[in-house]
Amino acid sequence: MLAASTVLSGTVVAQDTPGAIQEYLPYDGSTVKQGAVVRIVHDESFAAAQKAVAERFAKLPVEKQKAIAEKADPSVLMEYNADLWPSKADYDKYVAAWNKKQVVPVADVALGFDPLGNGKFRVLSATRVNGNAMMPITIGALTYDSKADVWTSNNGELKGKQFEMGGQFAFGAQTGKEWVYENKDALSTIKEVVRFTKTTDGKFYYIYYSLVELSAVSGQPIANHGYLMRFPVVTPSAATSKPGQK
């Protein structure tokens, strides 16, 4: 666990409430939240089930492959498709293997908000690098304007919209808000995303950041960076838990 007193310097004094963010990661002017960057780890049984699906997919006509690929999201359970599963029973086995997944912490993080005045905030953050050195994470380069409800990065303004995922989402059903910047020009295509959510079971907050830039010439990534952080919802009766874990 990262000690907040040593990770984030300076005293955060409550001046404003960070608008939409407040609902998904409560801020009281001084508290630094302890959490973790997380990822999904699947059971070995899912690898075998996924291999069988991939083999059937490879035998499909290009038109069907394209239609399936357009809907595919590795963080969401695939819907039943008769072209990929010989029977509903086979699909049920696939779902059972998917449900054995685990959310695993890969790095501890500490996060707080620094009021800049006039309803604006920046994110104070830190994580350990190579087990020792403490470094801020990239979301800290952005600022949030609670009055306009926009994030601002070096690329421009990220505009907000509601976000919702059901039980088929790998990290569990959750609701919240997502802010997105998109731009396409002669040089590249850029998409930048900030997302704050809370699981519908009331156990966790999630914060997601992603920046993807693709070359307009080659289609190859110029930048491809993203991570998902999880923070436990702390209630007065809750026992102390390890950051990012149940």
N, C-alpha and C positions, 0 to 999 in steps of 0.2 A: 504494500500500500504506500502511496505517496503522501508524505506529510505536507499538508496544505501550508503550514507556517514556513516551510523551507522551499516550497515549490513556487508559490506566487507571492512576490514581494509587494509591499505597500499595503495600506489600509483602504478597503473599499467602503466608501461611505454612501449610504442610501440617499439618493437624490431623486431618482425616477424609478418607475416600474416598467420593465421591458415589454410592455404590451402583450402581444400574442405569445411571446416566449414564456411569459409567467405561468401560463396554464400547463406547459409541458416540461418545465424545469423551474420550479419555484425559486424566486430570488428575494432575499431579505436584506440585501445590502452588504453582507459580510461573509456569508457561508460559501465555502468552496466545496463542490460536490466531488466525491470520489467514485470513479467508475472504471470501465475498461473498454478498450477496443476489442470487438468480438467478431467471430466468424462462425460459420456453420461447419460442423464435421459430421459426415454421414457414416452410417454403419456399413460394414463390408457387404452386407446383403444388398444394399442399395446400388453399389458399384456393379454387381452382377445383373441386377434388374435393369439398370441404365444401359449396360452394354447390349442387352437383348433388344431394347428399344432402338438404340443407335443402329443396330444391324438391320432392323426392319425399316427404319427411316431411309437408310442408304439404298434400299431396293425400290423405293417409291418413285413415281414420275417426278420430274423437276417441278411441275406446277404444284403438286401436293407438298413437296419438300418446302417450297417457298412459302406456301400458306401456313404451314406449321411453324416454320422458322420466324415468321413475322409476329406470331403470338408468343413465342418462347421467351421465358424469363427464368434464369437459373435460380432465382430466389423464390419462385412460386411453383407450387405443385402443378404439374401438367394435368389438364383435363383429359377425360377418357376420349380416345380416338380409336375407332375400330381398325384403322390402318396400322396402328402401332401395338395394339394388344389383341391377340386372337379371341379373347373372351373377357367378359367383365370380371371373371374370377382372377385372370392374370393381372388385370388392372388393380384389383383389390390387394394382391400380393405386392404390387409395386407401391401402392399407398402405404401398406404396412411397413415396408422397408424404409420409405421416406420418413415415416413418423418416428423412426428410431434415431433421427438426427439429434445432435446436441449443439447448443450455443456455447462456444468455448472462448474464454478471454485470452487474448494474445499479448496485451500490453496494458498496464495500469495507466490511467489518466486522471488528472485533477483539472477541474474546470470551474470558472467563476465568471462574473460579469463586471466590467469596469465602466461606470457611468462617465460619459464624456460631456454631459450637459445637454439641455434642450431636447431631452428624450432620446439621445443617441448613446449607444453602448458598443464596446468592443469585447471580445471574448478573451479572458485570461486563461491560459491553459499550459499544461506541461505533461510530458511523458519521459520515461527513461530511454536513453539511447545507448546501446551496447552495455546495458546493465548498470551504468553509472551516471553518465552525463544526463542532465535534465534539459530538455528542449521544448519550446512551444510547438503546437501543432498548427497546421496551415489555416484552419478556420479562424485563427486569431488575426489573420491579415485582413479580415472583413469587418465592417462596422454595420450595426443594425440601428435603423431609425424607427423607434416605436410609434411615432406620430404618423409617419407615412407608411409604416409597415413594409419597409423594403430593406434588403441587405445591399451593401455596396462593396464591390471588389475592384481590382485593377481593371477588370473587363467592363464593368458597368453596373447597372442596378438589377438585382434579382427580385422579381415580382412574385407575390404570394398567391397561393391557392390552397384549398382544403385537400387533405390527403387521407386516404382510408384504405386499409388492406384487411381482408378477411382471414379466416383460419387457415387458408391455403398458403399464406405467406410464411416463409421459413422461420421468421422470428416472431411469429404469433400475430393474432389479430390486433390491430392498433389504429388509432386515429390521430390526426394532428394537422400540421401545416407544412407546406413545401414551397420554397422560394426558388425560382428558376431564371437563369439568364441564358439566352440562346442567340447566336449570331452566325451568319454565313456570309463570307465575302470571297474575293478572288484568291485569297491566300489560304483560308482555313474555315472549318466549321467548329464552333465552340459551344459547349453546354456546361454550365456550372449550376450546381444544386446544393441547397442547404435545406435540411428537413428536421423538424422537431416533432416527436410523437410520444404518445403514452399508450401502453398496451391496455386493451379493454378489460383485462382482469385486474388492472390497477397495481401491478407489481413492478413495472419498469418504465423508465423514460428511455427513449432512443434519440440520438442525434447523428445525422448522416451528413457527410460532405463529399462532394465529387466534382472533379474538373476534368473534362475530356476535350481535347482539341485534336482534330484530324486535318491533315494536309489536303488542300483542295486539288493538288496535283497528283499525289500518289495514293491518297486515301489512308496512308499510314498515320499512326498516332504521333503527334508532336508532344502531347502531354496526356497522361492517363493515370489519374490519381484519385483515390477515394478510400473512405473508411467509415465504419459504423461504430458508434460508442453506445454503451449501455450503462445506465445508472439506476440503482435500486430506489424504489419509492419508499422513503423512510416515514413510518408512522410512529406515534408515541409509544405504542406497544411492541413495535418491531424489534427483534433482537439484532445485534450487530452482525452484519454479514460481510463477506469478502466482496470487494468492488466488482460489479458486473456479473455476479453469480447469484444463484438462488440460495 
